[in-house]
């Protein structure tokens, strides 16, 4: 007999949702010694790639709106990991920069990807493949949502 497609165990969305919770729980343990949360870690990853970026650029990379991002950035600033300054060319823009402590934190976080890979129990090429598949899933759903919203009367 075929499974009921409306069973919770048959829902891809629930698998992704519950996996995200498992990731958050795992990262919480890894990040506690660094004194940052998972969303703060994501911001730091963006800044470790490119320093002195605008709040809008960070929001775009992380798919977060400024209402969510601003309090997060204020906490990172209070922790003396980042600075927030008005852009000299455009006063409406706020630039986020790393402090020396923020740069040093990168070294402390260096082993996190290896610990995640170890916890997942997969080799790096398999993890890269899985990440590409998840990104394709995300992009397909985003495109479908955009199409659905533009086709509404």
Buried (B, 14 or more C-beta within 10 A) or exposed (E): EEEEEEEEEEEEEEEEEEEEEEBEEBBEEBBEEBEBBBBBBBBBBBBBEEBEBBBEBBBEBBEBEEEEBBEBBEBBBEBEBBBBEEEEEEEEBBBBEBBEEBBEBEEEBEEBEEEBBEEEEBEEEEBEEEEEEEEEEEEEEEEEEEEEEEEEE
